[in-house]
Amino acid sequence: MENIKKYSCFFQLATDIIGGKWKALVLWCLKDSVKRNGELKRLIPDISQKMLTQQLRELENSGIVERIVYAQVPPKVEYKLTKMGENLMPILSALHDWGKEYSKENNVSLDKTKDLSCN
């Protein structure tokens, strides 16, 4: 990752890398196994293909996700967490658990029609 942008604190750096609407969700879906692009798209149906590709590229450029390309026809590409990405999982798990607790205390229910199957 190029250090072009100047940060005032490490929290700002961290949220810049994994922040936004989709990045944390993409990482969450990669937490247990390697996934192909189509699998991620099925797990996150509301994300456009363009946005998914963009988010994966940004996570790859940050060193959080590794893109594995197999030299075969048709081409096969898989994505997996790097060691740095795996180090994020306890943080994302804590955030998941916080969301679950918050939903209980505030009577917020999940939309079961949009079950991400990676929760």
SEZAZA-845225 format. One record per residue (C-alpha): residue number from 1; x, y, z. Coordinates in steps of 0.5 Angstrom, whole numbers. Each point is the difference from the previous one (the first is absolute). Example, Ala and Ser with C-alpha at 12.3 -4.5 7.8 and 13.67 -1.06 7.14 Angstrom:
(r 1,(25,-9,16))
(r 2,(2,7,-2))
***
This chain:
(r 1,(0,0,0))
(r 2,(3,7,-2))
(r 3,(0,5,6))
(r 4,(-2,6,-5))
(r 5,(-6,2,5))
(r 6,(2,3,7))
(r 7,(-3,-2,6))
(r 8,(-1,3,7))
(r 9,(-1,-7,4))
(r 10,(0,-7,-1))
(r 11,(-7,-1,0))
(r 12,(-1,5,-6))
(r 13,(5,-5,-4))
(r 14,(-4,-6,2))
(r 15,(-7,2,-1))
(r 16,(3,3,-7))
(r 17,(2,-7,-2))
(r 18,(-6,-4,2))
(r 19,(-6,6,1))
(r 20,(-5,1,-5))
(r 21,(-7,-4,-1))
(r 22,(3,-6,-3))
(r 23,(7,-2,2))
(r 24,(-1,-3,7))
(r 25,(-6,-4,-3))
(r 26,(5,-3,-5))
(r 27,(5,-1,5))
(r 28,(-5,-4,5))
(r 29,(-2,-4,-6))
(r 30,(7,-2,-1))
(r 31,(1,-2,7))
(r 32,(-1,-7,0))
(r 33,(3,-2,-7))
(r 34,(2,2,-7))
(r 35,(-5,2,-5))
(r 36,(-1,2,-7))
(r 37,(-3,6,-3))
(r 38,(-7,-3,-1))
(r 39,(0,-3,7))
(r 40,(1,7,3))
(r 41,(-5,3,-5))
(r 42,(-5,-5,2))
(r 43,(1,1,8))
(r 44,(0,7,-1))
(r 45,(-6,1,-5))
(r 46,(-1,8,1))
(r 47,(7,1,-2))
(r 48,(1,2,-8))
(r 49,(5,-4,-4))
(r 50,(4,6,-1))
(r 51,(0,2,7))
(r 52,(2,-7,3))
(r 53,(6,0,-5))
(r 54,(2,7,2))
(r 55,(0,-2,8))
(r 56,(4,-6,-2))
(r 57,(5,4,-3))
(r 58,(1,5,5))
(r 59,(0,-6,5))
(r 60,(5,-3,-4))
(r 61,(4,6,-1))
(r 62,(0,1,8))
(r 63,(3,-7,1))
(r 64,(-6,-2,4))
(r 65,(-3,-5,-6))
(r 66,(4,-4,-5))
(r 67,(-2,-2,-7))
(r 68,(2,-6,-2))
(r 69,(0,-1,-8))
(r 70,(0,-7,-3))
(r 71,(3,-1,-7))
(r 72,(-6,-4,-3))
(r 73,(-5,1,-5))
(r 74,(-5,2,2))
(r 75,(4,5,5))
(r 76,(-1,-2,7))
(r 77,(1,6,5))
(r 78,(-1,-1,8))
(r 79,(0,5,6))
(r 80,(3,-2,7))
(r 81,(2,4,6))
(r 82,(7,2,1))
(r 83,(4,-1,7))
(r 84,(-2,7,1))
(r 85,(-7,-1,-2))
(r 86,(-1,-6,4))
(r 87,(3,5,6))
(r 88,(-7,4,-1))
(r 89,(-4,-6,1))
(r 90,(0,1,8))
(r 91,(-2,7,-1))
(r 92,(-6,-1,-5))
(r 93,(-2,-6,4))
(r 94,(-1,5,6))
(r 95,(-3,5,-4))
(r 96,(-5,-6,-3))
(r 97,(-2,-2,8))
(r 98,(-1,8,2))
(r 99,(-5,0,-6))
(r 100,(-3,-6,2))
(r 101,(-1,3,7))
(r 102,(-2,6,-2))
(r 103,(-5,-3,-4))
(r 104,(-3,-3,6))
(r 105,(0,6,4))
(r 106,(-3,4,-5))
(r 107,(-5,-5,-3))
(r 108,(3,0,-7))
(r 109,(-1,-6,-4))
(r 110,(4,-2,-6))
(r 111,(-3,0,-7))
(r 112,(-1,-8,-1))
(r 113,(-1,1,-8))
(r 114,(7,3,0))
(r 115,(4,-6,4))
(r 116,(7,1,-2))
(r 117,(2,-7,2))
(r 118,(6,3,3))
(r 119,(-2,2,7))
***
